Amino acid sequence: MKNIKYEKVANNHKAKETRGKNALIAFIAGGIVGFIGEAIIELLCSCIHISRSEASTFMIIILIFVASLSTALGFFDKLVTKFKCGLLIPITGFAHSMTSAALDYRKEGPIYGIGSNIFKLAGSVILYGVVSAWFFGMIRYIIGGGS
């Protein structure tokens, strides 16, 4: 009887999920990040007169720097609570995961703190990204796409 009563009280106090609203917010925020990235590329191409592929590389560097700096200054997490995973899915989320892990363990020193913990979350992303890229590359090679 206690379990039923506990579940009833817990369900009354559980936060209500608004998945549709969260998905819409994340979609719009991710679109804004993409728009900003494209604007950076166009700005670099027109002002500095570099190729689009070089401008894309600089755009990624700029977005990583801005995300890492805002994580270090402490307001990236506040933005994520408002804009949901629209900020975490692009490259900005990857930069945030590495920077926040490094900042969390900086007091333990550069080797045991930052060095051993910086890839705590990002390491699995890198590992499975490389492994899946290898598998898809082999499948493409077997099918006849590689030459």
C-alpha positions as CSV (number, residue, x, y, z in Angstrom):
1,M,0.0,0.0,0.0
2,K,2.9,2.4,0.7
3,N,4.3,2.0,-2.8
4,I,1.0,2.9,-4.4
5,K,0.6,6.0,-2.2
6,Y,4.3,7.0,-2.9
7,E,3.9,6.7,-6.6
8,K,0.7,8.8,-6.5
9,V,2.5,11.6,-4.6
10,A,5.6,11.3,-6.9
11,N,3.5,11.5,-10.0
12,N,1.7,14.6,-8.7
13,H,5.1,16.4,-8.2
14,K,6.8,15.2,-11.4
15,A,7.8,17.8,-13.9
16,K,5.6,17.9,-16.9
17,E,7.4,17.2,-20.2
18,T,6.8,19.5,-23.1
19,R,8.6,17.5,-25.8
20,G,7.0,19.3,-28.7
21,K,7.9,22.7,-27.4
22,N,11.4,21.6,-26.5
23,A,11.8,20.1,-30.0
24,L,10.7,23.3,-31.6
25,I,13.0,25.4,-29.5
26,A,15.9,23.1,-30.2
27,F,15.1,23.2,-34.0
28,I,15.0,27.0,-34.1
29,A,18.2,27.3,-31.9
30,G,20.1,24.8,-34.1
31,G,18.9,26.7,-37.2
32,I,20.2,30.0,-35.7
33,V,23.6,28.4,-35.0
34,G,23.6,27.1,-38.6
35,F,22.6,30.5,-39.9
36,I,25.4,32.2,-37.9
37,G,27.9,29.6,-39.2
38,E,26.8,30.3,-42.8
39,A,27.0,34.1,-42.2
40,I,30.5,33.7,-40.9
41,I,31.5,31.7,-44.0
42,E,29.9,34.3,-46.3
43,L,31.6,37.1,-44.4
44,L,35.0,35.5,-44.6
45,C,34.6,34.7,-48.3
46,S,33.6,38.3,-49.2
47,C,35.9,40.3,-46.8
48,I,39.1,38.2,-46.7
49,H,38.6,36.7,-50.2
50,I,39.4,33.1,-49.3
51,S,37.8,29.9,-50.7
52,R,34.6,28.5,-49.3
53,S,36.4,25.4,-47.9
54,E,39.0,27.5,-46.1
55,A,36.2,29.8,-44.7
56,S,34.3,26.7,-43.5
57,T,37.4,25.6,-41.5
58,F,37.7,29.1,-40.0
59,M,34.0,29.1,-39.2
60,I,34.3,25.8,-37.2
61,I,37.3,27.3,-35.3
62,I,35.3,30.5,-34.5
63,L,32.3,28.5,-33.3
64,I,34.5,26.2,-31.1
65,F,36.3,29.2,-29.7
66,V,33.0,31.1,-28.9
67,A,31.5,28.0,-27.3
68,S,34.6,27.2,-25.2
69,L,34.9,30.9,-24.1
70,S,31.2,31.1,-23.1
71,T,31.6,27.8,-21.2
72,A,34.7,29.2,-19.4
73,L,32.8,32.4,-18.6
74,G,29.9,30.3,-17.2
75,F,27.0,31.3,-19.3
76,F,26.8,28.4,-21.9
77,D,24.9,26.2,-19.5
78,K,22.4,29.0,-19.0
79,L,21.9,29.3,-22.7
80,V,21.5,25.5,-23.0
81,T,18.7,25.5,-20.4
82,K,16.8,28.0,-22.6
83,F,17.7,26.7,-26.1
84,K,17.9,23.0,-25.2
85,C,19.9,20.7,-27.4
86,G,19.9,23.1,-30.3
87,L,23.2,24.4,-28.9
88,L,24.5,20.9,-27.9
89,I,24.1,19.1,-31.2
90,P,26.3,21.2,-33.4
91,I,30.1,21.5,-32.9
92,T,29.4,23.9,-30.1
93,G,28.2,21.1,-27.9
94,F,31.3,19.1,-28.5
95,A,33.5,22.1,-27.6
96,H,31.4,22.7,-24.5
97,S,31.8,19.0,-23.3
98,M,35.6,19.2,-23.6
99,T,35.9,22.7,-22.0
100,S,33.6,21.9,-19.1
101,A,35.4,18.6,-18.4
102,A,38.8,20.4,-18.4
103,L,37.5,23.2,-16.1
104,D,35.9,20.8,-13.7
105,Y,39.2,19.0,-13.1
106,R,41.7,21.8,-13.5
107,K,42.5,21.9,-9.7
108,E,43.9,18.4,-9.9
109,G,46.7,19.6,-12.2
110,P,47.4,19.5,-15.9
111,I,48.1,15.7,-16.1
112,Y,45.8,14.0,-13.6
113,G,43.1,16.7,-13.9
114,I,42.8,18.2,-17.3
115,G,44.7,15.6,-19.3
116,S,42.9,12.6,-18.0
117,N,39.4,14.1,-17.9
118,I,39.2,16.3,-20.9
119,F,37.9,13.5,-23.2
120,K,35.6,12.1,-20.6
121,L,32.5,12.6,-22.8
122,A,34.1,13.6,-26.0
123,G,36.3,10.5,-26.1
124,S,33.4,8.2,-26.6
125,V,32.1,10.5,-29.4
126,I,35.5,10.4,-31.1
127,L,35.9,6.7,-30.7
128,Y,32.5,5.7,-32.1
129,G,32.7,8.4,-34.8
130,V,36.0,6.9,-36.0
131,V,34.8,3.3,-35.8
132,S,31.6,4.0,-37.6
133,A,33.4,6.0,-40.3
134,W,35.7,3.1,-40.8
135,F,32.8,0.6,-41.1
136,F,30.9,2.8,-43.5
137,G,34.1,3.4,-45.5
138,M,34.6,-0.4,-45.8
139,I,31.0,-0.9,-46.9
140,R,31.4,1.8,-49.5
141,Y,34.7,0.2,-50.7
142,I,33.1,-3.2,-50.9
143,I,30.1,-1.9,-52.8
144,G,32.4,-0.3,-55.3
145,G,32.4,3.3,-54.2
146,G,36.2,3.5,-53.5
147,S,38.8,3.8,-56.1
